[in-house]
Amino acid sequence: MFQSESPLGERMVATKVLPTLREFGIGFVPYCPLGRGLLTGRVKRAEAFENDD
């Protein structure tokens, strides 16, 4: 079993890791597939933060 962060915006796992896991019959458990809240609308744009934040 292999566990890794696999957000929707990052496809490296799907293109490079999953084919190898399939070849060896290893299961995959993604975590944070929704980008740690990025798709919830609660994440502020970078411009909304102060320069020293």
C-alpha positions, 0 to 999 in steps of 0.5 A: 500500500502506498499513500501520498498527497494527490491534489486535483491540481497536481497530476505528477502522481497520476502520470508517473507514480500510478503506472508503476504501482499498477505494474507491481500490484500495489494499492494507492491511497490518496490524501488531500485530493481537494487541495487542502481546502482550495476548492472550498472558496475559503482560501484567500488570494495571495494579494489579500494577505499583508506583505509581512504575512 
